[in-house]
């Protein structure tokens, strides 16, 4: 079987056209995975920090949670009255500087746990 002269080099041309498209798809997939991972880290951190605040844990324990649970470049704000609301904002590390890195935000809201009654008084 011999190929005609008009088909010679067609595989090279098709590969040259398809390869940039495939690389773009892979790059977009990695970028999306980075965004999703950062967002999930923000959700987990806001929920766990809000739970610690609701239990009435010490400020040192809460600061330790903030250091260990939040993604890099994250900021944490919270309010404790009347309800506990924790907001975690983080910008994912950009794989390449030309890609946008939208800020991921997660908010967790909880009611404080009731204080324990001991001998008729509150602790």
Secondary structure as GFF3:
##gff-version 3
##sequence-region A 1 123
A	DSSP	alpha_helix	10	55	.	.	.	ID=ss1
A	DSSP	alpha_helix	59	69	.	.	.	ID=ss2
A	DSSP	beta_strand	74	79	.	.	.	ID=ss3
A	DSSP	beta_strand	84	91	.	.	.	ID=ss4
A	DSSP	beta_strand	103	110	.	.	.	ID=ss5
A	DSSP	beta_strand	117	118	.	.	.	ID=ss6
A	DSSP	beta_strand	121	122	.	.	.	ID=ss7
###
